[in-house]
Amino acid sequence: MTDIYRLETLPPQLDAETTAKLVRVEAATLGHYLHTGFVDTAIRPLIVGPRVAGAAVTVQISGPDSTLLYHAMDRVRPGDLLVIDRVGDHKQACWGGFMATVAKIRGLAGVVIDGAVTDPAAIREAGVPTWARDTSAVTTKLLNLGGGFNVPVSIGGVAVNPGDAVLADDCGVVVIEPRRLGRLIEVALADQAEEGDWIARLRKGEMLQDLIDIRSMLAKNGMEGSGV
């Protein structure tokens, strides 16, 4: 008989210092200079406001079955970010109030589900930041049909490997290879600080032209003498 489960070991977690810095980065800041890694915008936060970051622990379960999710929830660690690939199923909810409470007990940093959830009010009450594609009254069951734990998955059109860094906030979910984090965090935090300085200057009466030489940029493309 073919094995229907693939169970791999847990990946390394992000260290505390990196996590603390990454969670200060706005997902939209990364959108200024990254072109890949952004999860489909249909995957939206159920709890508005929190920003979370952590290493991806992945689960792949399809159709009506969520047996493997129970296995995973006994193994996740505080600070992990659980990523659930539903293999294209958007109808049957694998996550609801009960699992959200388990996630709270386990100390998960957050949950990202490329699929539906049920009990959205109970998920919000449990308080673990959760991103999902939709809500549904049709739930998965314990059918023992197989799946993967800590295997490469696809979430919202983005490949996610166990241990990848995941940053999620109101603007979206971004997946980043850990080796790229150092420079990205440094640039992002510097850009955010500069934007704050610009806003302070604008409030004092300066013009955008004082911050960026827009006139020269327009002149390069033949805008001389047009009143700009």
Secondary structure, 3 states (H helix, E strand, C coil): CCCCEEECCCCCCCCHHHHHHHCCCCHHHHCCCCCCCECCCCCEECCCCCCEEEEEEEEECCCCECHHHHHHHCCCCCCCEEEEECCCCCCCECECHHHHHHHHHHCCCEEEEECEECCHHHHHHHCCCEEECEECCCECECCCCCEEECCCEEECCEEECCCCEEEEECCEEEEECHHHHHHHHHHHHHHHHHHHHHHHHHHCCCCHHHHCCHHHHHHCCCCCCCCC
